Protein backbone atom coordinates (compact mmCIF):
# COMPACT_ATOMS: atom_id res chain seq x y z
CA UNK A 1 0.00 0.00 0.00
CA UNK A 2 1.26 3.45 -0.89
CA UNK A 3 1.76 5.67 2.15
CA UNK A 4 -0.37 8.86 2.29
CA UNK A 5 1.55 12.11 1.89
CA UNK A 6 0.30 13.28 5.30
CA UNK A 7 1.84 10.24 6.97
CA UNK A 8 5.19 10.69 5.22
CA UNK A 9 5.17 14.38 6.20
CA UNK A 10 4.47 13.40 9.80
CA UNK A 11 7.41 10.94 9.86
CA UNK A 12 9.76 13.47 8.26
CA UNK A 13 8.71 16.23 10.67
CA UNK A 14 9.31 14.01 13.71
CA UNK A 15 12.73 12.89 12.48
CA UNK A 16 13.86 16.42 11.58
CA UNK A 17 12.63 17.81 14.90
CA UNK A 18 14.70 15.35 16.94
CA UNK A 19 17.62 15.77 14.53
CA UNK A 20 17.63 19.54 15.03
CA UNK A 21 17.40 19.09 18.80
CA UNK A 22 20.31 16.66 18.73
CA UNK A 23 22.38 18.88 16.41
CA UNK A 24 22.02 21.96 18.63
CA UNK A 25 22.86 19.95 21.76
CA UNK A 26 25.86 18.14 20.28
CA UNK A 27 27.29 21.30 18.70
CA UNK A 28 26.97 23.18 22.00
CA UNK A 29 28.69 20.38 23.91
CA UNK A 30 31.52 19.96 21.40
CA UNK A 31 32.11 23.69 20.90
CA UNK A 32 32.08 24.34 24.66
CA UNK A 33 34.50 21.48 25.29
CA UNK A 34 36.96 22.68 22.65
CA UNK A 35 36.53 26.32 23.68
CA UNK A 36 37.50 25.47 27.27
CA UNK A 37 40.69 23.87 25.97
CA UNK A 38 41.57 27.05 24.06
CA UNK A 39 40.47 29.41 26.84
CA UNK A 40 43.93 29.77 28.38
CA UNK A 41 45.44 30.82 25.06
CA UNK A 42 42.57 33.23 24.45
CA UNK A 43 43.00 34.85 27.86
CA UNK A 44 46.75 35.21 27.33
CA UNK A 45 46.07 36.84 23.97
CA UNK A 46 43.73 39.43 25.47
CA UNK A 47 40.88 38.31 23.23
CA UNK A 48 37.95 40.54 22.32
CA UNK A 49 34.28 39.66 21.86
CA UNK A 50 34.88 39.56 18.08
CA UNK A 51 37.72 37.08 18.58
CA UNK A 52 35.50 34.85 20.72
CA UNK A 53 32.67 34.86 18.16
CA UNK A 54 35.14 34.02 15.38
CA UNK A 55 36.55 31.07 17.33
CA UNK A 56 33.04 29.77 18.11
CA UNK A 57 32.03 30.02 14.43
CA UNK A 58 35.16 28.21 13.23
CA UNK A 59 34.80 25.48 15.86
CA UNK A 60 31.20 24.97 14.80
CA UNK A 61 32.23 24.63 11.15
CA UNK A 62 34.92 22.08 11.98
CA UNK A 63 32.73 20.01 14.30
CA UNK A 64 29.48 19.94 12.32
CA UNK A 65 30.78 17.15 10.05
CA UNK A 66 30.78 14.92 13.14
CA UNK A 67 27.71 16.41 14.83
CA UNK A 68 25.39 16.18 11.81
CA UNK A 69 25.62 12.38 11.25
CA UNK A 70 25.27 11.68 14.98
CA UNK A 71 22.32 14.05 15.36
CA UNK A 72 20.57 12.46 12.35
CA UNK A 73 21.11 9.02 13.91
CA UNK A 74 19.72 10.43 17.17
CA UNK A 75 16.70 11.89 15.37
CA UNK A 76 15.79 8.67 13.54
CA UNK A 77 16.21 6.48 16.62
CA UNK A 78 14.13 8.71 18.89
CA UNK A 79 11.41 9.66 16.41
CA UNK A 80 10.69 6.20 15.05
CA UNK A 81 11.39 4.59 18.41
CA UNK A 82 8.75 6.82 20.00
CA UNK A 83 6.23 5.88 17.31
CA UNK A 84 6.93 2.21 17.92
CA UNK A 85 6.58 2.59 21.70
CA UNK A 86 3.29 4.50 21.29
CA UNK A 87 1.89 1.69 19.09
CA UNK A 88 1.64 4.08 16.13
CA UNK A 89 3.68 1.73 13.95
CA UNK A 90 1.42 -1.20 14.90
CA UNK A 91 -1.58 0.84 13.76
CA UNK A 92 0.17 1.71 10.50
CA UNK A 93 0.97 -1.95 9.85
CA UNK A 94 -2.70 -2.83 10.42
CA UNK A 95 -3.52 -0.38 7.62
CA UNK A 96 -1.09 -2.10 5.28
CA UNK A 97 1.76 0.41 5.60
CA UNK A 98 5.13 -1.33 5.64
CA UNK A 99 8.79 -0.74 6.33
CA UNK A 100 9.36 1.17 3.08
CA UNK A 101 7.29 4.10 4.37
CA UNK A 102 9.90 4.78 7.04
CA UNK A 103 13.01 3.75 5.13
CA UNK A 104 12.61 5.82 1.94
CA UNK A 105 12.18 9.32 3.51
CA UNK A 106 14.94 8.62 6.03
CA UNK A 107 17.34 7.56 3.25
CA UNK A 108 16.40 10.59 1.14
CA UNK A 109 17.21 12.97 3.98
CA UNK A 110 20.31 10.92 4.82
CA UNK A 111 21.55 11.47 1.26
CA UNK A 112 20.74 15.19 1.49
CA UNK A 113 22.74 15.45 4.72
CA UNK A 114 25.54 13.43 3.09
CA UNK A 115 25.66 15.91 0.20
CA UNK A 116 25.89 18.78 2.69
CA UNK A 117 28.59 16.94 4.64
CA UNK A 118 30.46 16.34 1.36
CA UNK A 119 30.65 20.09 0.77
CA UNK A 120 31.83 20.69 4.33
CA UNK A 121 34.45 17.94 4.16
CA UNK A 122 35.89 18.97 0.79
CA UNK A 123 36.39 22.68 1.40
CA UNK A 124 34.65 24.31 4.40
CA UNK A 125 36.20 22.23 7.20
CA UNK A 126 39.82 22.49 5.90
CA UNK A 127 39.31 26.23 5.33
CA UNK A 128 38.03 26.59 8.90
CA UNK A 129 41.12 24.79 10.18
CA UNK A 130 43.37 27.20 8.30
CA UNK A 131 41.42 30.22 9.50
CA UNK A 132 41.41 28.95 13.08
CA UNK A 133 45.16 28.53 13.09
CA UNK A 134 45.64 32.00 11.65
CA UNK A 135 43.18 33.52 14.16
CA UNK A 136 44.75 31.82 17.18
CA UNK A 137 48.27 32.77 16.14
CA UNK A 138 47.15 36.30 15.44
CA UNK A 139 45.68 36.60 18.94
CA UNK A 140 48.70 34.90 20.50
CA UNK A 141 51.00 37.27 18.66
CA UNK A 142 49.10 40.25 20.05
CA UNK A 143 49.14 38.93 23.61
CA UNK A 144 52.45 37.07 23.57
CA UNK A 145 54.55 40.05 22.52
CA UNK A 146 52.73 42.65 24.57
CA UNK A 147 51.87 41.62 28.13
CA UNK A 148 50.91 44.50 30.46
CA UNK A 149 52.98 44.99 33.58
CA UNK A 150 55.88 42.80 32.47
CA UNK A 151 59.10 43.31 30.55
CA UNK A 152 59.22 41.10 27.48
CA UNK A 153 62.32 40.47 25.39
CA UNK A 154 61.76 39.68 21.75
CA UNK A 155 64.36 38.60 19.22
CA UNK A 156 67.10 38.87 21.84
CA UNK A 157 67.72 42.59 21.25
CA UNK A 158 64.33 44.25 21.76
CA UNK A 159 62.75 44.87 25.14
CA UNK A 160 59.10 45.86 25.58
CA UNK A 161 57.13 47.16 28.51
CA UNK A 162 53.45 48.19 28.61
CA UNK A 163 51.92 49.69 31.72
CA UNK A 164 48.36 48.60 30.90
CA UNK A 165 45.79 47.72 28.29
CA UNK A 166 42.09 48.63 28.33
CA UNK A 167 39.11 46.55 27.30
CA UNK A 168 39.38 47.75 23.69
CA UNK A 169 43.00 46.61 23.45
CA UNK A 170 44.50 50.14 23.60
CA UNK A 171 47.91 50.27 25.28
CA UNK A 172 49.03 52.75 27.94
CA UNK A 173 52.57 53.65 28.94
CA UNK A 174 54.61 51.94 26.22
CA UNK A 175 58.40 51.63 26.49
CA UNK A 176 60.58 50.00 23.82
CA UNK A 177 64.33 49.44 23.95
CA UNK A 178 65.66 48.54 20.50
CA UNK A 179 69.28 47.36 20.16
CA UNK A 180 68.83 45.47 16.89
CA UNK A 181 71.49 47.85 15.49
CA UNK A 182 74.25 47.93 18.11
CA UNK A 183 75.71 51.09 16.58
CA UNK A 184 72.41 53.03 16.82
CA UNK A 185 70.35 51.81 19.82
CA UNK A 186 67.28 53.82 20.73
CA UNK A 187 64.46 54.06 23.26
CA UNK A 188 60.80 54.79 22.53
CA UNK A 189 58.36 56.21 25.08
CA UNK A 190 54.68 56.60 24.17
CA UNK A 191 51.61 57.54 26.18
CA UNK A 192 49.24 55.29 24.22
CA UNK A 193 49.33 52.79 21.39
CA UNK A 194 47.43 50.22 19.37
CA UNK A 195 48.33 46.80 17.96
CA UNK A 196 47.66 45.62 14.43
CA UNK A 197 48.84 42.46 12.73
CA UNK A 198 49.97 42.34 9.11
CA UNK A 199 49.65 38.60 8.42
CA UNK A 200 50.92 38.83 4.83
CA UNK A 201 54.20 40.43 5.89
CA UNK A 202 54.35 38.61 9.21
CA UNK A 203 54.69 41.83 11.21
CA UNK A 204 53.12 43.12 14.39
CA UNK A 205 52.67 46.88 14.02
CA UNK A 206 52.48 49.08 17.11
CA UNK A 207 50.78 52.39 16.33
CA UNK A 208 52.26 54.62 19.04
CA UNK A 209 50.87 58.08 19.88
CA UNK A 210 52.27 61.08 21.78
CA UNK A 211 55.79 60.07 22.61
CA UNK A 212 59.53 60.50 22.14
CA UNK A 213 62.35 58.58 20.47
CA UNK A 214 65.72 58.81 22.22
CA UNK A 215 68.57 57.88 19.88
CA UNK A 216 72.05 57.30 21.24
CA UNK A 217 75.05 58.45 19.25
CA UNK A 218 77.06 56.08 17.10
CA UNK A 219 79.82 54.18 18.77
CA UNK A 220 82.71 56.53 19.54
CA UNK A 221 80.59 59.68 19.14
CA UNK A 222 79.18 61.78 21.93
CA UNK A 223 75.84 62.62 20.32
CA UNK A 224 72.27 62.27 21.52
CA UNK A 225 68.96 62.91 19.74
CA UNK A 226 65.45 63.31 21.05
CA UNK A 227 62.60 63.15 18.51
CA UNK A 228 59.04 63.93 19.56
CA UNK A 229 56.18 62.37 17.60
CA UNK A 230 52.41 62.37 17.49
CA UNK A 231 52.26 59.07 15.60
CA UNK A 232 54.97 56.45 15.16
CA UNK A 233 54.50 52.99 13.66
CA UNK A 234 56.90 50.41 15.06
CA UNK A 235 56.97 47.00 13.31
CA UNK A 236 58.05 43.72 14.90
CA UNK A 237 58.80 40.63 12.84
CA UNK A 238 56.58 37.79 14.10
CA UNK A 239 56.71 35.61 10.97
CA UNK A 240 58.04 32.62 12.91
CA UNK A 241 55.30 32.92 15.54
CA UNK A 242 52.58 33.17 12.88
CA UNK A 243 54.00 30.34 10.83
CA UNK A 244 54.33 32.45 7.68
CA UNK A 245 55.63 30.20 4.90
CA UNK A 246 54.89 27.09 6.96
CA UNK A 247 53.80 24.01 5.04
CA UNK A 248 50.23 23.01 5.74
CA UNK A 249 49.11 19.72 7.23
CA UNK A 250 47.00 17.40 5.09
CA UNK A 251 43.82 18.27 7.04
CA UNK A 252 44.36 22.00 6.40
CA UNK A 253 44.76 21.71 2.63
CA UNK A 254 42.09 22.54 0.12
CA UNK A 255 40.97 19.59 -1.99
CA UNK A 256 42.87 20.90 -5.01
CA UNK A 257 46.11 21.28 -3.03
CA UNK A 258 45.68 17.89 -1.41
CA UNK A 259 45.06 16.23 -4.79
CA UNK A 260 48.20 17.89 -6.15
CA UNK A 261 50.22 16.68 -3.14
CA UNK A 262 48.98 13.09 -3.61
CA UNK A 263 49.90 13.16 -7.31
CA UNK A 264 53.39 14.44 -6.48
CA UNK A 265 53.83 11.69 -3.89
CA UNK A 266 52.79 9.08 -6.46
CA UNK A 267 55.55 10.41 -8.73
CA UNK A 268 58.02 10.03 -5.87
CA UNK A 269 58.29 13.76 -5.13
CA UNK A 270 58.06 14.23 -1.35
CA UNK A 271 59.83 17.59 -1.10
CA UNK A 272 58.29 20.18 1.18
CA UNK A 273 55.89 17.78 2.91
CA UNK A 274 55.22 18.46 6.57
CA UNK A 275 53.84 14.99 7.37
CA UNK A 276 54.35 11.41 6.25
CA UNK A 277 53.31 10.78 2.62
CA UNK A 278 50.65 8.29 3.79
CA UNK A 279 48.91 11.10 5.73
CA UNK A 280 48.09 12.93 2.50
CA UNK A 281 46.83 9.87 0.64
CA UNK A 282 44.73 8.69 3.60
CA UNK A 283 43.19 12.14 4.12
CA UNK A 284 42.23 12.31 0.43
CA UNK A 285 40.36 9.00 0.59
CA UNK A 286 38.88 9.87 3.97
CA UNK A 287 37.30 13.03 2.52
CA UNK A 288 35.62 10.82 -0.05
CA UNK A 289 34.30 8.27 2.49
CA UNK A 290 33.27 10.37 5.51
CA UNK A 291 30.31 12.22 3.91
CA UNK A 292 28.36 8.95 3.53
CA UNK A 293 27.98 8.61 7.31
CA UNK A 294 24.52 10.29 7.60
CA UNK A 295 22.95 8.03 4.94
CA UNK A 296 24.50 4.91 6.49
CA UNK A 297 23.43 5.91 10.00
CA UNK A 298 19.85 6.36 8.74
CA UNK A 299 19.95 2.96 7.03
CA UNK A 300 20.95 1.25 10.29
CA UNK A 301 18.73 3.35 12.55
CA UNK A 302 15.37 2.57 10.92
CA UNK A 303 15.26 -1.22 11.60
CA UNK A 304 16.78 -0.72 15.05
CA UNK A 305 14.21 1.92 16.06
CA UNK A 306 11.13 0.29 14.54
CA UNK A 307 11.06 -2.54 17.07
CA UNK A 308 8.45 -1.86 19.73
CA UNK A 309 10.11 -1.22 23.11
CA UNK A 310 9.36 0.60 26.30
CA UNK A 311 11.51 3.56 27.26
CA UNK A 312 12.09 4.41 23.58
CA UNK A 313 13.82 7.72 24.27
CA UNK A 314 16.37 6.40 26.76
CA UNK A 315 16.97 3.30 24.68
CA UNK A 316 17.33 5.44 21.56
CA UNK A 317 20.06 7.52 23.20
CA UNK A 318 21.90 4.35 24.23
CA UNK A 319 21.69 2.97 20.68
CA UNK A 320 22.83 6.33 19.31
CA UNK A 321 25.89 6.39 21.55
CA UNK A 322 26.73 2.76 20.79
CA UNK A 323 26.39 3.02 16.99
CA UNK A 324 28.13 6.39 16.66
CA UNK A 325 30.97 5.34 18.98
CA UNK A 326 31.38 2.07 17.10
CA UNK A 327 31.59 3.88 13.75
CA UNK A 328 34.13 6.51 14.82
CA UNK A 329 36.24 4.09 16.90
CA UNK A 330 36.41 1.81 13.87
CA UNK A 331 37.32 4.80 11.72
CA UNK A 332 40.15 5.74 14.10
CA UNK A 333 41.48 2.17 14.18
CA UNK A 334 41.45 1.95 10.39
CA UNK A 335 43.36 5.24 10.21
CA UNK A 336 45.96 3.96 12.65
CA UNK A 337 46.43 0.69 10.73
CA UNK A 338 46.60 2.52 7.39
CA UNK A 339 49.25 4.98 8.58
CA UNK A 340 51.25 2.05 10.00
CA UNK A 341 51.11 0.36 6.62
CA UNK A 342 48.97 -2.57 7.82
CA UNK A 343 45.96 -1.55 5.68
CA UNK A 344 45.87 -0.02 2.18
CA UNK A 345 45.15 3.72 2.49
CA UNK A 346 42.65 3.47 -0.39
CA UNK A 347 40.61 0.84 1.48
CA UNK A 348 40.91 1.83 5.16
CA UNK A 349 38.54 4.89 5.16
CA UNK A 350 35.83 2.83 3.45
CA UNK A 351 35.82 -0.10 5.91
CA UNK A 352 33.43 1.54 8.47
CA UNK A 353 31.09 2.50 5.60
CA UNK A 354 31.09 -1.01 4.14
CA UNK A 355 30.42 -2.62 7.52
CA UNK A 356 27.55 -0.24 8.31
CA UNK A 357 26.11 -0.79 4.82
CA UNK A 358 26.12 -4.56 5.34
CA UNK A 359 24.72 -4.15 8.85
CA UNK A 360 21.93 -1.85 7.67
CA UNK A 361 20.87 -4.15 4.81
CA UNK A 362 20.93 -7.20 7.10
CA UNK A 363 18.79 -5.45 9.73
CA UNK A 364 16.30 -4.25 7.11
CA UNK A 365 15.95 -7.78 5.68
CA UNK A 366 15.46 -9.16 9.17
CA UNK A 367 12.81 -6.53 9.96
CA UNK A 368 11.00 -7.27 6.71
CA UNK A 369 10.95 -11.03 7.42
CA UNK A 370 9.56 -10.25 10.89
CA UNK A 371 6.67 -8.40 9.25
CA UNK A 372 7.65 -4.94 10.46
VEXLUM-876452 format. One record per residue (C-alpha): residue in three letters; x, y, z. Coordinates in steps of 0.02 Angstrom, whole numbers, plus 50000, padded with zeros to 5 digits. Example, Ala and Ser with C-alpha at 12.3 -4.5 7.8 and 13.67 -1.06 7.14 Angstrom:
% residues 2
ALA506154977550390 SER506844994750357 
This chain:
% residues 372
UNK500005000050000 UNK500635017349955 UNK500885028350107 UNK499825044350114 UNK500775060650095 UNK500155066450265 UNK500925051250349 UNK502605053550261 UNK502595071950310 UNK502245067050490 UNK503705054750493 UNK504885067450413 UNK504355081150534 UNK504655070050685 UNK506375064450624 UNK506935082150579 UNK506315089050745 UNK507355076750847 UNK508815078850727 UNK508815097750752 UNK508705095450940 UNK510155083350936 UNK511195094450821 UNK511015109850932 UNK511435099851088 UNK512935090751014 UNK513645106550935 UNK513495115951100 UNK514355101951196 UNK515765099851070 UNK516065118451045 UNK516045121751233 UNK517255107451265 UNK518485113451133 UNK518265131651184 UNK518755127451363 UNK520345119451298 UNK520785135251203 UNK520245147151342 UNK521975148951419 UNK522725154151253 UNK521295166151222 UNK521505174251393 UNK523385176151367 UNK523045184251199 UNK521875197151273 UNK520445191651161 UNK518975202751116 UNK517145198351093 UNK517445197850904 UNK518865185450929 UNK517755174251036 UNK516345174350908 UNK517575170150769 UNK518275155350866 UNK516525148850905 UNK516025150150722 UNK517585141150662 UNK517405127450793 UNK515605124950740 UNK516115123150558 UNK517465110450599 UNK516375100150715 UNK514745099750616 UNK515395085850502 UNK515395074650657 UNK513865082050741 UNK512695080950591 UNK512815061950562 UNK512635058450749 UNK511165070250768 UNK510295062350618 UNK510565045150695 UNK509865052150858 UNK508355059550768 UNK507905043450677 UNK508105032450831 UNK507075043650944 UNK505705048350820 UNK505355031050752 UNK505695023050921 UNK504375034151000 UNK503115029450866 UNK503465011050896 UNK503295013051085 UNK501645022551065 UNK500955008550955 UNK500825020450807 UNK501845008750698 UNK500714994050745 UNK499215004250688 UNK500095008550525 UNK500484990350493 UNK498654985850521 UNK498244998150381 UNK499464989550264 UNK500885002150280 UNK502564993450282 UNK504404996350317 UNK504685005850154 UNK503655020550219 UNK504955023950352 UNK506515018850257 UNK506315029150097 UNK506095046650175 UNK507475043150302 UNK508675037850163 UNK508205052950057 UNK508615064950199 UNK510165054650241 UNK510775057450063 UNK510375076050074 UNK511375077250236 UNK512775067150155 UNK512835079550010 UNK512945093950135 UNK514305084750232 UNK515235081750068 UNK515335100450039 UNK515925103550217 UNK517225089750208 UNK517945094950040 UNK518205113450070 UNK517325121550220 UNK518105111150360 UNK519915112450295 UNK519665131250266 UNK519015133050445 UNK520565123950509 UNK521685136050415 UNK520715151150475 UNK520705144750654 UNK522585142650654 UNK522825160050583 UNK521595167650708 UNK522375159150859 UNK524145163850807 UNK523575181550772 UNK522845183050947 UNK524355174551025 UNK525505186350933 UNK524555201251002 UNK524575194751181 UNK526225185351179 UNK527275200251126 UNK526375213351229 UNK525945208151407 UNK525455222551523 UNK526495224951679 UNK527945214051623 UNK529555216551527 UNK529615205551374 UNK531165202351270 UNK530885198451087 UNK532185193050961 UNK533555194351092 UNK533865212951063 UNK532175221251088 UNK531375224351257 UNK529555229351279 UNK528565235851425 UNK526735240951430 UNK525965248551586 UNK524185243051545 UNK522905238651414 UNK521055243251416 UNK519555232751365 UNK519695238751185 UNK521505233151173 UNK522255250751180 UNK523965251351264 UNK524525263751397 UNK526285268251447 UNK527315259751311 UNK529205258151325 UNK530295250051191 UNK532175247251198 UNK532835242751025 UNK534645236851008 UNK534425227450844 UNK535755239250775 UNK537135239650906 UNK537855255450829 UNK536215265250841 UNK535185259150991 UNK533645269151037 UNK532235270351163 UNK530405273951127 UNK529185281151254 UNK527345283051209 UNK525805287751309 UNK524625276551211 UNK524665264051069 UNK523725251150969 UNK524165234050898 UNK523835228150721 UNK524425212350636 UNK524995211750455 UNK524835193050421 UNK525465194250242 UNK527105202250294 UNK527185193150461 UNK527345209150560 UNK526565215650720 UNK526335234450701 UNK526245245450856 UNK525395262050816 UNK526135273150952 UNK525445290450994 UNK526135305451089 UNK527895300451130 UNK529775302551107 UNK531175292951023 UNK532865294151111 UNK534295289450994 UNK536035286551062 UNK537525292350963 UNK538535280450855 UNK539915270950938 UNK541365282750977 UNK540295298450957 UNK539595308951096 UNK537925313151016 UNK536135311351076 UNK534485314650987 UNK532725316651052 UNK531305315850925 UNK529525319750978 UNK528095311950880 UNK526205311950875 UNK526135295450780 UNK527485282350758 UNK527255264950683 UNK528455252150753 UNK528485235050666 UNK529035218650745 UNK529405203250642 UNK528295189050705 UNK528365178050549 UNK529025163150646 UNK527655164650777 UNK526295165850644 UNK527005151750541 UNK527165162350384 UNK527815151050245 UNK527445135450348 UNK526905120050252 UNK525115115150287 UNK524565098650361 UNK523505087050255 UNK521915091350352 UNK522185110050320 UNK522385108550131 UNK521045112750006 UNK520485098049901 UNK521435104549749 UNK523065106449849 UNK522845089449930 UNK522535081249761 UNK524105089549692 UNK525115083449843 UNK524495065449819 UNK524955065849635 UNK526705072249676 UNK526925058449805 UNK526405045449677 UNK527785052049564 UNK529015050249707 UNK529145068849744 UNK529035071149933 UNK529925087949945 UNK529145100950059 UNK527945088950146 UNK527615092350329 UNK526925075050369 UNK527175057150312 UNK526655053950131 UNK525335041550190 UNK524465055550286 UNK524055064750125 UNK523415049450032 UNK522375043550180 UNK521605060750206 UNK521125061650021 UNK520185045050029 UNK519445049450198 UNK518655065150126 UNK517815054149998 UNK517155041450125 UNK516645051950275 UNK515155061150196 UNK514185044750176 UNK513995043050366 UNK512265051450380 UNK511475040150247 UNK512255024650325 UNK511715029650500 UNK509935031850437 UNK509985014850352 UNK510475006250515 UNK509365016750628 UNK507685012950546 UNK507634993950580 UNK508394996450752 UNK507115009650803 UNK505575001450727 UNK505534987350853 UNK504234990750987 UNK505054993951156 UNK504685003051315 UNK505755017851363 UNK506055022151179 UNK506915038651214 UNK508185032051338 UNK508495016551234 UNK508675027251078 UNK510035037651160 UNK510955021751212 UNK510845014851034 UNK511415031650965 UNK512945031951078 UNK513365013851039 UNK513205015150850 UNK514065031950833 UNK515485026750949 UNK515695010450855 UNK515805019450687 UNK517065032550741 UNK518125020450845 UNK518215009150694 UNK518665024050586 UNK520075028750705 UNK520745010950709 UNK520735009850519 UNK521685026250510 UNK522985019850633 UNK523225003550537 UNK523305012650370 UNK524625024950429 UNK525625010350500 UNK525555001850331 UNK524484987250391 UNK522984992350284 UNK522934999950109 UNK522575018650124 UNK521335017449980 UNK520315004250074 UNK520455009250258 UNK519275024450258 UNK517915014150172 UNK517914999550295 UNK516725007750423 UNK515555012550280 UNK515554995050207 UNK515214986950376 UNK513774998850415 UNK513054996150241 UNK513064977250267 UNK512364979350443 UNK510974990850383 UNK510434979350241 UNK510474964050355 UNK509404972850486 UNK508154978750355 UNK507984961150284 UNK507734954250458 UNK506414967450498 UNK505504963650336 UNK505484944950371 UNK504784948750544 UNK503344958050463 UNK503834975350523 
